[in-house]
Amino acid sequence: MTANAPVTQDVHTIPRKLPEGGKINMVGLTRDRLRELLIEHGAPEKQAKMRVGQIWQWIYQWGVRDFHEMTNLSKVYRAELDEKFSIEIPEVVNRQISQDGTRKYLVRIAGGHEVEVVYIPEESRGTLCVSSQVGCTLTCSFCHTGTQKLVRNLTAGEIVGQIMMARDDLNEWPEHGKPTSDARLLSNIVLMGMGEPLYNFENVRDAMKIAMDGEGISLSRRRITLSTSGVVPEIARTAEEIGCLLAVSFHATTDAVRDILVPINKRWNIATLLDALREYPKLSNSERITFEYVMLDGVNDSKEDAHRLVKLIKGIPAKVNLIPFNEWPGAPYKRSSNNRIHAFSDIIYEAGYASPIRKPRGEDIFAACGQLKSATERERKSRKQIAAEAGLDS
């Protein structure tokens, strides 16, 4: 594989045409593709661009799902659209609300599969943690999602549909014809849910471009953070084609430990990953890269690890998010002590890097970082089985 070759997974992604009546779902279509389809289905070519703009605003700015409500289109054209197209988003199967206000949604997509989505309210912002795949192929040994087999990629419509679903639940769609407020309940997106976003690059890219479009959901690229475990060949593409902020699931300071915690490291090791990251801020004009580092008792939390981490990221505009391990049934690790986490943080901070300690959110409903796993796909494994697969049984 060449350095610039696109990285893909042999994972089925469903077609856009729905089985019910053969209608085409508009959610997730790029502007260019929507224009092509409108022309194919009878729209005059000279009017197609204008029609795209009108429909786009109804769907993504005002959250309308019924073509008959699109009042700046003729009644005849609305009826024609309704015959040939649909506006579908993932179905909410279950919603849980944590004691701290975190919301976890179990949503169903085509084929009956389910993924989890998490909304985290904070004083100054509201963050939606979005999934990109059903399950995950990376088998990171500390992550609950990694114990669920990969089923398939999500479509662009299923990804942006999670944002639309959350805005529904938060009642945050502005009313057509009335002033909109700059204050938002859902102000930030993090691609940190189920799956590896860069193994579903095209669909993630198209969904985020829709989310950033100024005539729709209109989120700034600096309000979107994509988290990768280190799919090196796609990092430059992310800068060039999405331009969002980047986070990296780093979690270790030696290849020997990272090979166990994040097995993709066996393909692209720490040195290779860091070389790619050093170029990312230049390409995307991002302020800094976030290094995510889960704190595991006796595994990666020593003072020596902290000093090594400082040396590794030298020269990269960065901050280090320290994540107290969120335990789940059968997990082969334990959370580092508060004293150990704070000592680690102090070393990073004294070296000149921001080192916030992430406050666990939604633990009571298994909505915290690394805990997502859809109930219907859950494969129960014993602590011993998981430890063996993680290489920790010796």
C-alpha angles and dihedrals in degrees: 000000000000121000092251098042114121113251115225137169124226090243125137116241115194120245120252094241109095120221092228104090093331093270119161116235111230095198109103097018115131117237091254093050092046090052091051092051094048089053092047088054097051109280112139109252092234091056098041098089092050091047090052090054093049095047092042092058093047092052102038105024100040102020096234116167100179119077090206089067093059094100099179088066122076118259090242093053092046089055091049091052091049090055095053108026141043137198106222132167131178115290119242108235097174139359124199125188119205125219087253093054097259112144123211119194126196105204130188122221134185114308092033094276121143135213134182127240126187131204117198117193119205134171096260101027148006119232127202117204106210130199123223103185139029099249122337138264098208101078095205101190097226095048124090092206088058090066090062116083119242112258105173148316120274117241121242087255092054091050099048087037089067089061091048091048091053092048087053091053093046091046089232104142111116116236115252112257096016129101116270125225124234090216112094134192089199104043105143137045125204120187091212102114127099116336140016107286094205091058086062097039104150095049093045090048094050092046093050092047088055091049091050096045109121094220094057136024086349104198117168115243086239088062091060124076123186116202120205132179089219114291090169102190091056098049095085090046089054090057094045101040104030106017095197126140116282131225125185127207094225106155100159141053100210130053091232092062097036091052087064100038097040108019093191083077087079087067099039111019128205096272093050092047094049091050089057092046093053088063097045100080090051092052100043101027087232116166095230144332120252116226110205113209121181112208111231120182112250093350110080106348106092125121087246089058090052093051091047090051091054090053093047097053095042110136095020118109096238153147126204119225109203110207119197104224112261106217123221133183109294095008111160093213140064130216118262116249119265090246092053092048093049092047090052091048092050092056092051092046094049088054089060102262128118107246109182118180108228114235108229110245130194096005092145090063097036091250097127126111111295095011102093116119126144112244098227093051094046114131109194115225130177122244088248093054093050093046090051092051090048091054093245100116097088 
